[in-house]
Amino acid sequence: MIPPPPPQNIPVTLVRYDAHQGYRAIEAYIFGGMLGSPRVPRGVDPEIIPRVIREKLKMDSPPDAYGRALEAIRFYERVDAVPHMMLALTGKEAGADDVLRSTYILQAAGDFGSVEVATRAAQYFDAKLVSNPSMLDVLPQMLEVLVALATVASPSRLALRLRDEISKAEPARNVSEEGMRNYERLASYQRNDFRKAVNVMEDKKRLAGLQTDFRRPELVQMYLGQSGSSTWQMQIWCARMLRAEAMMGHSDPVWHEFARVIDALPSLKLGETESDLVIARAAQAIIYLQGKLSADQKTKYEKARKFAGMNFLWDDLA
């Protein structure tokens, strides 16, 4: 859980839409599907996000709308939108779409809820989703729930379910090509994806328990993709942790850590493309958090800007 930071001189975004434009931008993002924006629109008054979610997100809205609502509240830090999302947790998930919808809601509970709320979410996950037959169709999102709830959840129930499903799938392994594919898919998740998710859970739990000075370097490395636990989900969590620290009045150490990475890159001997990706992301984080680049860092950033993609700590301003 990350408590919403108090307002400081560092805004989540520089508001540049009026209320109507902002509402339409967020609505189009959440409900636009494949035609919507590929990432959360910046520049919207944060107060608009919970309004759109409360007014437009229904209990039976498509799962991808819940997924995009989750991304919107992550960027805009809108804990007040989570109770409305949780109304869709009925315990009656009938198919893969229902299970998928619930995985996004449980991630929101893990990201924004109190310990009590997160604990109830973990219990719901074990009782309602792990046992659901359609769970096998949304395994990546099931693992994301575990990571979101890392400080209170246990992977044991899901581990047992995967083991049982692999045992049931094994007899058909040598009977048909479809049986072999199904067995290999489940076995691969158990060996690779599940094991990595458990490791990421442990990393997140450890980092969440550290004081800011001790975890900051690792959060920066993880956000920049330089860690074995640098999944997209964890990169966003690390970014939010660093942003919260900066907004609480401790921005200098965050800027300096990003700057230190840029300055130390030559010694890491990364490939040119990977090095430019790290420079672009780190420089944008410094700028977004109201820091200043040195002359040398500006030069490196200008060279790397072709790789300045859709980074979380960036407000889409030139």
N, C-alpha and C positions, 0 to 999 in steps of 0.2 A: 504494500500500500504506500502511495505517495500522498501526503496531505497537501491540499491545494495551497500553494505559496501565497503569502500576503502580497498585495500590490506593491511593486517597487518601480524604479525607473526603467527596468527592462520589461517591455510588454511582451506578451505571447505573440502578438502580431501588431503591425501598424495598420490600424483600421483605415481602409480606403474605399469600402463599399458603404452606401447608405443602407438603412434598415431593409428596404424592399429588395435591393440588389443582393445584399448579404443573405437574406432568407432564401431567395431563388438560387443562389450559388450553392448553398449547403443542401437545399432540397434536391437540386439536380445531381449533386455528388452522391448523396445517399441513395437516391432512387433511380439514377440514370442508367444503372447496369453497365453494359459494355460501351454505351454511348456517353457515359458520364466522365468526369475528369478522372485521370489516373491517380490523383492524390488529393488530399484534403485541401480545398481552396484556402489560401491565406488572405488576410486583409479584411476578415469579417469580424464584426463586433462579437466577442465571445458569448455575450448574453443571448445571441440568436440561436446558438447550437441547441441548448435544451428546449427552446421553443419549438424548433422544427421537429425534434424527436418526440416531444410530448403531443404535438398536434398532428403529426403525419405518420409516425411509426406505429403500426398496429400489431396486435398479437400474432396475426397471421401474415405479416409482411414477409417478403422473400428473405431467405437467410443472408443473401449478399447485402441486403439493406441493413441488417443488423451488424454485419461485418464492417460496413462502411461507417455506420453510426459509431461503432467502437473506435475506428481510426480517428473520427472527428473529435470524440471526447478525449482521446489521448493527446491530440495536438493542442486542443483548446483547454484541457484540464477541467472538464465539466463533470464533477462528481454528482451534481444535481440532476443529471440526466439518467443516472444509473437506476434509481428506483422505478422509473417508468419502464425501462427495458426489462427489469426483473419480473414485471407482471406477466410476461410470457412464459415464465417457468411454471408450467402447470403440472409437470410430472406425467404428462400423457403423450410423450413423443411417439408418434405413430410410424414414422419413416425417417429416411436419411435427412430430408430437409428439416424436419423438426429437431433432430439431434444436432444438426449443424447450427441451426439458429441458437439452440441452447448453449453450444460451446462458446459462441461469441458473447452471450450474456454472462456466462460464468467467468470468462476472461475479464469482462468489465468489473465484476464483483471482486475478482482478485486484484485488479489494478487500483481500484478506488475504494473498496469497502473497508470497513473496520475489521479487526481481527475476528469479531463475532460473525460479521456478514461473510467474510472469506471462509471461515470454518463451516458455516452452513452451506456455502457453495461447494466446498470440497465434499461434504456429506451427500449433497444432491448428485454430484458427479459420480460418486461411487454407487449410490443407490439406484439412480435413474438412468444414467448414460452408459456406464460400463456394462451393465447387464442387457442393454438394448440390442436386439439383433442387428439393427442398422448401424451400430457404432463402427462396424468394420468398414463401412463406406466412407467414413470421415476420420480415419486414423490420424492424419496430420493435425487436424484441429483438436482432436482429443489430447494429443501431446502438448499442444499450445495451452490448453487449459491447465494441465499439470504445471507447466512453467509459470503461468500467471498466478497460480495458487501455491507456488513453491514453498512459501514459509509455513503453510498449514496443511498441505496435502501430502498424501503418500501414494507412490506409484504401485503399491502392492496389488491392489484389486485389479488394475489394468494388466499388470504383469501376469496374474493368474488367468485372466480371461484370454490373453494372447496365447499363453501356454496351452490352455484347453482347446482353443480354436486350431492351433497348429497340430495338436494330437488328433483332432477330428479330421483335419484335412490330409493327414499323412497317408491313409490307406488309398486315397485316390491319386496320390502322387505319380504312381507308375501305371495308372489305368488309362489316363487320357491327357492330352496336352492342356486342356482347361484345368484339370485337377493339379497338374504340375505347376501351372502358372499361379494358381490360387495358393498352393502350398509355399512356393518360393516367395510370393508377395508377403505373406504373413511372416515367414521365417526371416526375410530381409528386414521387415519392420522391427522384429524382435532383436535381431543382431545389431542393427545399425541405428535406425531412427529412435527406437525406444531407449536404447542404451545411451545415446547422445543426449536425449531429453532428460534422462535421470542425472547425467553429469551437469547439464545446464541448470537443472533445479538446484543442485548442490552449490554451484557457483553463485547463483542468485541469492540463495539463502545465506551463504557466507558473506557476500557483499552487503546485503541488507543489514547485517548485524555489525558491520564495521563503522567506525567513526569516519566522518567525511574526509579528513586528511589522509587516512590510510586507504580508502577505497577509490579516491579520485583518479589516481593514475590508471588503475585497472578499468574503471568505467570509461575513461577516454580511449584506452586501447581497444576495448570491446566495441565502443561506438564506431571507431574507425576501421573495424573489421580485422583487427590484428590479434584476435584471440580465437582459440578453438571453440569458445562459446558465443562467437559473434553471429548468432542467428539474427534474422531480420527483427524478430520479436524482441530479442535481448538488446539489439542496437537501439530500438525505440525506448525501451525501459531505461537504459543507461543515459540516453539523451535527456529523458525527462528528469532523471535524478540530478544530472549536471545542471539542467536549466533551473530546477527548484533551488539548488544550492546558490546559483548565481542570483536568482530573484530574491533570495532571503538576505541579500546584502554581502555575499561572499563571492563576488564575481571575479576579482583579481586572480585568486588561485586557479580558477577554472580556465581563464584566458591563458595564464602562464603555462598550464599543463598542455593545452593544445599547441601553444607556441613552441614548447619544448620538443614536442613530437616532430613538428615541421623542421626545426633546426637540427634534430638528431637523425633525420632520414638518411643522409648520405652514408652514415655508418652502418645502416641496416642492410644496404646493398639489395634493395628491392628492385624489381624490374621497373622500367620507366613508366609504364602504364599504371601499375599498382602504386608507385610512388606519387604520381600525379593525382590519382584518386584520393589518396590519403591527404595530400596537400589541399586539394579543393575542399574536401569535407571539413578538415580542421580549420582552414582559413574562414570558411563560411560560418562555422560555429563561433569563432572569435567575433566576427562582424555582427552576427545575429545577437550575441550576448553583449553587444555594445562595447566591445574591445577594439583595440587598434593593432593593425599589422605593422611590423617594422618594414623598412624600405626593402630589405632582402626578401622578407616574406611576401610583400606585395608583388615583387618580381616573379617569385615562384608561383604565386597564385594566378597571375596573369597568364603564365605559360600553361598552367594546369586547368584553366577555366573551361576548356573544351570537355572536361570530365565532370564539371560541376552540375551534376544531375539533381534529382529530386531528394535532396537530403533533408532529414527531419529538422535539424537546427538551421533553418533557412527560411526567410520570409518572402522569397520570390521577388526580391527587389534587386535592381542592378547594383 
